[in-house]
Amino acid sequence: MVLRVVSSKKSYKGLKISRIFWFLLGFILTFWISYQQFAGSLETPQALFVLGGAIEREVFAAEFARQRPHLDIWVSSGTNPEYADWLFSKSGISQTRLHLDYSAVDTVTNFTTMVDKLKSHGITSVYLVTSDDHMRRAQVIGEIVLGSRGISFEPMPVPSGRSPEPIEKVIRDGMRAILWVTTGYTGAGLVAPLSS
């Protein structure tokens, strides 16, 4: 029995092109995200955008907004409306400044359900409020979704005491955000609700 090892130039060439493609795609995305963050840092945020999912995010937002009476607060799928109204009222925040929305089912839809509402109110820059362990994923999604409408953001991480989320979630939701920008579909039905 003779064992033959055949080297395929075609297969090697395809692998080389694939590596170059992924390198260039990564480079372009990194450059775009860096540019967006730089450009966003030049503009003063006009509102707070709070991602629901942890009470401490809204507590932080209420205190932050109390010190900045010119900012409106947009909360996406946060605590129940009664608690949110009470919390912000207790901090002296007028109900006219508070915008509660409960249509999001996960992090990607936090952005996709709110981006056009923010844009329609003339908002071009926001403070993005979420837990520190969740911020990396939120920033990637925000750069894609908010960036698609010309909205920049300044991250406002809320201490959580937890380790950062796994990179797999960041990549998955980054791809879902790109899917939304290109097709209008979020892929929310493909993700288990507890793992969002």
C-alpha positions in Angstrom: 0.0 0.0 0.0 1.4 3.4 -1.0 0.4 6.5 0.7 0.5 9.6 -1.5 0.6 13.1 -0.1 -0.6 15.6 -2.7 -0.2 19.3 -2.1 -2.8 21.4 -3.8 -1.8 24.8 -4.9 -5.5 25.7 -5.4 -6.4 24.9 -1.8 -3.4 26.9 -0.5 -4.3 29.9 -2.7 -7.9 29.8 -1.4 -6.7 29.7 2.2 -4.3 32.7 1.5 -7.1 34.8 0.0 -9.4 33.9 2.9 -6.9 35.1 5.4 -6.3 38.3 3.5 -10.0 38.9 3.3 -10.6 38.4 7.0 -7.5 40.6 7.9 -8.7 43.4 5.7 -12.3 43.1 7.0 -11.0 43.2 10.6 -8.7 46.2 9.8 -11.5 48.2 8.1 -13.9 47.5 11.0 -11.3 48.4 13.6 -10.5 51.6 11.7 -14.2 52.5 11.3 -15.0 51.9 15.0 -11.9 54.0 16.1 -12.9 56.8 13.7 -16.5 56.8 15.0 -15.3 56.9 18.6 -13.0 59.8 17.8 -15.6 61.7 15.9 -18.2 61.0 18.6 -15.9 62.4 21.3 -16.0 65.8 19.6 -19.7 66.2 19.9 -21.5 66.8 23.2 -24.1 64.1 23.9 -27.7 65.4 23.9 -29.4 62.5 25.8 -28.8 59.5 28.0 -29.5 56.1 26.3 -29.9 53.4 29.0 -29.9 49.8 28.1 -32.3 47.8 30.3 -31.3 44.7 32.1 -30.1 45.8 35.5 -31.6 48.2 38.0 -28.3 49.9 38.8 -28.2 51.2 35.2 -31.3 53.3 35.8 -30.2 54.3 39.3 -27.0 55.6 37.7 -28.9 57.3 34.9 -31.2 59.1 37.4 -28.3 60.5 39.4 -26.4 61.5 36.2 -29.4 63.2 34.7 -30.2 65.0 37.9 -26.8 66.8 37.6 -27.5 67.5 33.9 -31.0 69.0 33.6 -30.7 69.6 29.8 -30.5 65.8 29.0 -33.5 63.7 28.1 -33.4 60.0 29.3 -34.2 57.2 26.9 -34.6 53.8 28.6 -34.9 50.6 26.4 -36.7 47.7 28.1 -35.7 48.6 31.6 -37.5 48.1 34.9 -41.3 48.2 34.9 -42.8 51.7 34.1 -44.1 52.2 37.7 -40.7 51.7 39.2 -38.9 53.8 36.5 -41.4 56.6 37.0 -40.9 56.5 40.7 -37.1 56.3 40.5 -36.7 59.2 38.1 -39.3 61.3 39.9 -37.5 60.7 43.2 -34.4 62.1 41.6 -36.2 65.2 40.5 -36.4 64.3 36.8 -39.5 65.6 35.1 -41.6 63.1 33.2 -41.2 65.2 30.1 -37.5 64.2 30.0 -38.2 60.5 30.4 -38.8 58.2 27.5 -39.5 54.6 28.3 -39.7 51.9 25.6 -40.4 48.2 26.1 -40.2 46.8 22.6 -36.6 45.4 22.8 -36.1 41.7 23.7 -32.3 41.7 23.8 -29.2 43.9 23.4 -29.3 44.2 19.6 -33.0 45.2 19.7 -32.3 47.7 22.4 -30.5 49.6 19.7 -32.6 48.7 16.6 -35.9 49.7 18.2 -34.6 53.0 19.5 -32.2 54.3 16.8 -34.9 55.8 14.6 -36.7 57.3 17.5 -33.5 59.0 18.7 -32.9 60.2 15.1 -36.4 61.6 14.7 -35.9 63.7 17.8 -32.8 65.2 16.3 -30.4 63.4 18.6 -26.9 63.0 17.0 -25.0 62.0 20.2 -25.9 60.1 23.4 -24.3 58.9 26.6 -24.6 55.1 26.4 -25.4 53.7 29.9 -24.9 50.0 30.6 -23.1 47.7 33.0 -19.3 47.6 32.6 -19.3 43.8 31.9 -21.8 44.5 29.1 -20.2 47.6 27.6 -17.9 46.0 25.1 -20.8 44.2 23.3 -22.9 47.4 23.6 -20.2 49.5 22.0 -19.8 47.1 19.0 -23.6 47.1 18.4 -23.8 50.8 19.0 -21.0 51.6 16.5 -22.9 49.6 13.9 -26.5 50.5 14.6 -26.3 54.0 15.9 -23.4 54.7 13.5 -25.7 53.7 10.6 -27.9 56.7 11.4 -25.1 59.1 12.2 -25.5 58.9 16.0 -22.3 58.9 18.0 -22.1 57.9 21.7 -19.9 58.3 24.8 -19.8 55.1 26.9 -20.9 55.4 30.5 -20.1 52.1 32.2 -21.9 51.3 35.4 -19.8 49.1 37.8 -21.2 45.6 38.2 -18.4 43.6 39.8 -18.8 41.0 37.1 -16.2 39.8 34.5 -16.6 41.0 30.9 -18.9 39.0 28.7 -17.3 36.3 26.4 -16.1 37.5 23.1 -18.4 35.1 21.3 -21.4 37.2 22.4 -19.7 40.3 21.1 -19.0 38.7 17.7 -22.5 37.1 17.5 -24.3 40.4 18.2 -21.9 42.4 16.0 -22.9 40.1 13.1 -26.6 40.5 14.0 -26.2 44.3 14.0 -24.6 44.1 10.5 -27.5 41.9 9.5 -30.0 44.5 10.7 -28.2 47.4 8.9 -28.1 45.4 5.6 -31.5 43.6 5.8 -33.7 45.1 8.6 -33.8 41.7 10.3 -32.3 41.4 13.8 -32.0 37.7 14.1 -33.7 38.0 17.5 -35.6 34.7 17.0 -32.3 32.9 16.5 -31.0 33.7 20.0 -32.2 32.2 23.3 -33.7 35.0 25.4 -31.6 34.2 28.5 -28.3 34.4 26.6 -28.9 37.8 25.1 
